[in-house]
Amino acid sequence: MNIYFLIILILLVLIGLYAIIRNLDIIKIILIYFKDKLLGK
């Protein structure tokens, strides 16, 4: 296996994990917002 391919693959996995973590934070904020809307705050 080419070492450059391995490095690129690792970078893509790290970027993907970072994006998923960021999206989970955004999803939590949206859920909190809708919960507050439903409770009439």
Secondary structure, 3 states (H helix, E strand, C coil): CCHHHHHHHHHHHHHHHHHHHHHHHHHHHHHHHHHHHHHCC
